[in-house]
Amino acid sequence: MSEKKYFVLLDGNNDTAQVFASKQPRGAALKAATRGHTDIRLRERKTKKVHVFTGSISMVDKPANGPDWLPDKIKKANVKKVGVEHLE
Protein backbone atom coordinates (compact mmCIF):
# COMPACT_ATOMS: atom_id res chain seq x y z
CA MET A 1 0.00 0.00 0.00
CA SER A 2 1.24 3.44 -0.83
CA GLU A 3 1.65 5.85 2.03
CA LYS A 4 0.60 9.47 2.17
CA LYS A 5 3.24 11.96 1.16
CA TYR A 6 3.60 15.45 2.54
CA PHE A 7 4.02 18.46 0.28
CA VAL A 8 5.14 21.88 1.54
CA LEU A 9 3.86 24.93 -0.32
CA LEU A 10 6.71 27.19 -1.47
CA ASP A 11 6.62 30.97 -1.69
CA GLY A 12 9.41 31.79 -4.11
CA ASN A 13 12.18 29.52 -2.84
CA ASN A 14 11.07 29.64 0.80
CA ASP A 15 8.88 27.14 2.62
CA THR A 16 5.56 28.33 4.01
CA ALA A 17 3.70 26.91 7.00
CA GLN A 18 1.16 25.18 4.75
CA VAL A 19 1.63 21.42 4.35
CA PHE A 20 -0.72 19.27 2.28
CA ALA A 21 -0.97 15.49 2.68
CA SER A 22 -1.87 13.33 -0.30
CA LYS A 23 -0.73 10.17 -2.06
CA GLN A 24 -0.06 12.08 -5.30
CA PRO A 25 1.20 15.63 -5.89
CA ARG A 26 -1.94 16.47 -7.88
CA GLY A 27 -4.13 15.88 -4.83
CA ALA A 28 -2.04 18.31 -2.81
CA ALA A 29 -2.15 20.84 -5.65
CA LEU A 30 -5.96 20.61 -5.77
CA LYS A 31 -6.08 21.38 -2.04
CA ALA A 32 -3.81 24.39 -2.54
CA ALA A 33 -5.90 25.63 -5.50
CA THR A 34 -9.08 25.33 -3.42
CA ARG A 35 -7.47 27.70 -0.91
CA GLY A 36 -6.91 30.30 -3.66
CA HIS A 37 -3.31 29.70 -4.79
CA THR A 38 -2.70 30.04 -8.54
CA ASP A 39 1.07 29.54 -8.92
CA ILE A 40 1.59 26.36 -6.94
CA ARG A 41 5.06 25.05 -6.13
CA LEU A 42 5.04 22.01 -3.84
CA ARG A 43 8.23 20.60 -2.30
CA GLU A 44 7.92 16.90 -1.60
CA ARG A 45 9.29 16.10 1.84
CA LYS A 46 12.25 13.67 2.07
CA THR A 47 13.11 14.23 -1.61
CA LYS A 48 14.66 16.99 -3.69
CA LYS A 49 11.64 17.39 -6.00
CA VAL A 50 9.50 20.49 -6.47
CA HIS A 51 6.23 19.89 -8.33
CA VAL A 52 5.03 22.98 -10.23
CA PHE A 53 1.34 23.51 -11.05
CA THR A 54 -0.97 26.27 -12.21
CA GLY A 55 -4.34 26.36 -10.51
CA SER A 56 -7.72 28.01 -10.73
CA ILE A 57 -11.12 27.90 -9.06
CA SER A 58 -14.49 27.99 -10.77
CA MET A 59 -17.92 28.24 -9.20
CA VAL A 60 -20.24 25.45 -10.37
CA ASP A 61 -23.78 24.36 -9.54
CA LYS A 62 -24.14 21.82 -6.77
CA PRO A 63 -24.76 18.23 -7.87
CA ALA A 64 -28.37 17.09 -8.32
CA ASN A 65 -27.96 14.57 -5.49
CA GLY A 66 -26.22 17.08 -3.18
CA PRO A 67 -27.42 17.48 0.42
CA ASP A 68 -29.73 20.34 1.38
CA TRP A 69 -27.10 22.12 3.49
CA LEU A 70 -24.77 22.45 0.47
CA PRO A 71 -24.96 25.92 -1.13
CA ASP A 72 -26.30 26.30 -4.68
CA LYS A 73 -22.82 27.21 -6.02
CA ILE A 74 -19.66 25.37 -4.91
CA LYS A 75 -15.92 25.78 -5.64
CA LYS A 76 -14.28 23.42 -8.09
CA ALA A 77 -10.49 23.45 -8.29
CA ASN A 78 -8.57 22.82 -11.51
CA VAL A 79 -4.81 22.28 -11.76
CA LYS A 80 -2.37 21.68 -14.61
CA LYS A 81 1.10 20.31 -14.03
CA VAL A 82 3.84 22.49 -15.51
CA GLY A 83 6.78 20.29 -14.55
CA VAL A 84 9.14 19.05 -11.87
CA GLU A 85 12.21 20.91 -10.63
CA HIS A 86 15.07 19.28 -8.74
CA LEU A 87 16.76 21.01 -5.81
CA GLU A 88 20.50 20.78 -5.35
Backbone bond lengths (Angstrom), bond angles and torsions (degrees), N, CA, C in turn:
res aa  C-N    CA-C-N  psi(-1)  N-CA   C-N-CA  omega(-1)  CA-C   N-CA-C  phi
1 M - - - 1.443 - - 1.525 109.66 -
2 S 1.315 114.88 138.21 1.455 118.15 178.91 1.526 109.83 -81.54
3 E 1.287 114.45 142.39 1.461 121.38 -178.61 1.525 109.82 -91.63
4 K 1.326 115.14 161.40 1.454 119.67 174.20 1.517 108.91 -69.44
5 K 1.314 114.76 145.64 1.455 121.40 175.18 1.522 107.12 -111.95
6 Y 1.309 115.47 157.38 1.456 120.64 -179.16 1.516 108.48 -115.34
7 F 1.336 115.23 132.47 1.450 122.35 -177.16 1.528 108.53 -122.50
8 V 1.335 115.85 127.69 1.460 122.44 -179.09 1.522 108.05 -98.89
9 L 1.312 116.44 128.95 1.463 121.74 178.20 1.524 108.81 -73.29
10 L 1.340 116.47 131.26 1.457 121.30 179.39 1.513 110.39 -102.02
11 D 1.336 115.22 142.71 1.460 122.77 172.58 1.521 105.77 -115.48
12 G 1.328 116.60 101.44 1.464 119.59 -170.40 1.523 107.47 71.60
13 N 1.328 116.91 -119.03 1.463 120.82 175.36 1.519 111.39 -110.74
14 N 1.327 117.36 10.60 1.461 121.50 -176.71 1.523 110.76 -107.26
15 D 1.330 115.61 141.79 1.461 120.84 176.02 1.523 110.31 -68.92
16 T 1.322 116.00 147.30 1.464 120.97 171.46 1.530 107.31 -106.22
17 A 1.303 116.81 -178.46 1.464 121.36 -179.97 1.526 111.46 -85.38
18 Q 1.333 117.50 -3.92 1.458 120.35 -176.64 1.527 110.38 -88.48
19 V 1.331 115.68 124.05 1.456 122.83 178.55 1.524 107.48 -124.85
20 F 1.326 116.36 131.22 1.454 121.99 -179.75 1.518 108.77 -115.00
21 A 1.326 117.02 134.40 1.460 122.41 179.62 1.520 108.88 -105.81
22 S 1.333 115.48 130.64 1.455 121.18 178.48 1.524 108.01 -165.73
23 K 1.323 116.49 159.91 1.462 119.71 177.18 1.524 111.04 -74.77
24 Q 1.328 117.04 -32.62 1.463 122.52 -177.91 1.526 109.45 -121.85
25 P 1.339 118.08 152.12 1.465 119.64 178.70 1.521 113.49 -62.59
26 R 1.330 118.15 -29.37 1.461 120.87 179.96 1.524 111.25 -63.52
27 G 1.331 117.15 -38.68 1.460 120.22 178.34 1.513 111.84 -62.44
28 A 1.328 116.26 -40.53 1.464 120.18 177.37 1.525 110.73 -67.83
29 A 1.328 117.21 -37.04 1.464 120.88 178.90 1.524 110.83 -66.94
30 L 1.332 117.98 -36.79 1.462 120.50 176.66 1.524 111.12 -63.84
31 K 1.331 116.84 -38.44 1.466 120.22 177.23 1.519 110.64 -64.79
32 A 1.332 117.05 -41.69 1.464 120.71 178.96 1.527 110.66 -65.97
33 A 1.330 117.55 -40.28 1.469 120.84 179.75 1.524 110.87 -65.57
34 T 1.336 117.23 -36.88 1.460 120.87 178.15 1.526 110.77 -61.99
35 R 1.316 117.07 -30.33 1.458 121.69 179.09 1.525 112.83 -85.61
36 G 1.352 117.57 5.00 1.456 120.86 172.04 1.514 116.09 101.40
37 H 1.317 120.01 4.18 1.460 121.63 179.25 1.527 109.27 -81.57
38 T 1.354 116.61 138.04 1.456 120.47 -179.78 1.526 111.85 -109.10
39 D 1.324 118.26 -41.82 1.463 121.97 174.61 1.515 106.82 -98.96
40 I 1.320 116.36 102.93 1.459 121.36 -170.14 1.522 109.18 -108.25
41 R 1.321 115.51 119.71 1.466 121.97 174.28 1.522 106.77 -121.92
42 L 1.323 116.79 116.46 1.458 122.52 -175.91 1.516 109.98 -115.36
43 R 1.344 116.35 120.57 1.461 121.31 175.91 1.513 108.05 -90.51
44 E 1.325 115.83 124.12 1.458 120.74 178.77 1.525 108.41 -80.29
45 R 1.322 115.91 125.22 1.462 120.07 -179.50 1.524 110.61 -64.74
46 K 1.319 116.64 147.84 1.471 125.72 178.56 1.521 113.08 69.32
47 T 1.327 118.27 9.03 1.464 121.35 174.60 1.518 107.80 -135.69
48 K 1.320 116.14 178.85 1.460 120.99 178.05 1.528 110.69 -111.76
49 K 1.344 116.20 31.10 1.462 121.52 -178.25 1.528 110.82 -102.48
50 V 1.330 114.90 140.97 1.462 122.13 171.47 1.519 106.91 -123.27
51 H 1.326 116.53 117.05 1.461 122.55 179.81 1.527 107.97 -90.66
52 V 1.323 116.57 128.15 1.466 121.89 -175.24 1.532 108.77 -111.93
53 F 1.341 115.36 127.46 1.469 122.23 -179.39 1.520 109.57 -132.54
54 T 1.333 115.73 158.59 1.459 121.38 164.50 1.525 106.06 -113.07
55 G 1.314 116.02 141.04 1.457 119.42 -175.44 1.515 112.46 -132.94
56 S 1.321 114.42 159.60 1.463 120.72 176.24 1.519 108.50 -153.79
57 I 1.334 114.88 163.43 1.460 121.61 177.55 1.519 107.76 -124.83
58 S 1.318 116.45 137.82 1.460 120.27 172.39 1.527 108.21 -126.87
59 M 1.305 115.64 149.13 1.460 121.46 177.43 1.527 107.80 -94.17
60 V 1.334 116.05 124.02 1.463 121.40 -178.18 1.524 109.33 -125.17
61 D 1.326 116.05 162.20 1.461 120.82 176.98 1.521 109.57 -68.40
62 K 1.322 115.92 149.27 1.461 119.15 178.03 1.524 109.59 -68.53
63 P 1.325 117.93 153.87 1.467 120.02 179.52 1.527 111.67 -62.60
64 A 1.316 116.46 155.79 1.467 121.56 -179.22 1.525 111.27 -62.23
65 N 1.328 117.27 -32.62 1.462 120.56 -179.41 1.535 111.92 -97.16
66 G 1.330 117.94 18.30 1.458 121.94 -179.89 1.517 112.02 -70.41
67 P 1.339 117.36 151.95 1.461 120.33 179.96 1.537 111.75 -68.85
68 D 1.320 116.00 161.75 1.466 121.21 -176.59 1.527 112.81 -64.13
69 W 1.342 117.08 -32.46 1.461 119.91 -176.43 1.524 112.43 -74.59
70 L 1.333 118.10 -13.19 1.458 122.10 -179.95 1.525 109.04 -74.16
71 P 1.347 118.19 132.81 1.471 119.31 179.49 1.535 111.43 -64.82
72 D 1.337 115.88 163.99 1.463 120.95 -177.83 1.530 112.29 -65.71
73 K 1.325 117.56 -32.60 1.469 122.33 177.73 1.527 107.89 -116.63
74 I 1.345 116.34 134.58 1.466 121.05 178.63 1.526 109.53 -126.97
75 K 1.349 116.57 159.88 1.461 122.37 177.96 1.524 109.95 -80.21
76 K 1.323 115.36 138.45 1.459 120.45 172.27 1.520 107.12 -128.48
77 A 1.329 115.90 122.31 1.462 121.18 -178.35 1.523 110.42 -89.53
78 N 1.328 115.09 143.92 1.460 122.36 175.47 1.518 107.93 -130.50
79 V 1.335 117.38 135.48 1.459 120.91 177.02 1.522 109.53 -133.37
80 K 1.330 114.96 152.84 1.464 121.94 175.74 1.518 107.20 -134.22
81 K 1.319 116.09 128.00 1.459 120.08 -178.43 1.520 109.73 -77.72
82 V 1.336 115.53 128.91 1.455 121.96 179.52 1.522 109.32 -92.24
83 G 1.330 116.71 -39.02 1.461 119.59 -179.61 1.518 111.44 167.00
84 V 1.330 113.73 -172.15 1.463 121.78 178.57 1.520 107.86 -126.47
85 E 1.330 116.32 131.59 1.459 121.68 175.49 1.525 107.86 -107.92
86 H 1.316 116.11 151.79 1.469 120.31 178.41 1.518 108.92 -115.40
87 L 1.324 115.90 128.88 1.462 121.75 177.65 1.520 109.47 -79.92
88 E 1.304 115.78 157.32 1.478 119.28 179.57 1.491 112.44 -92.93
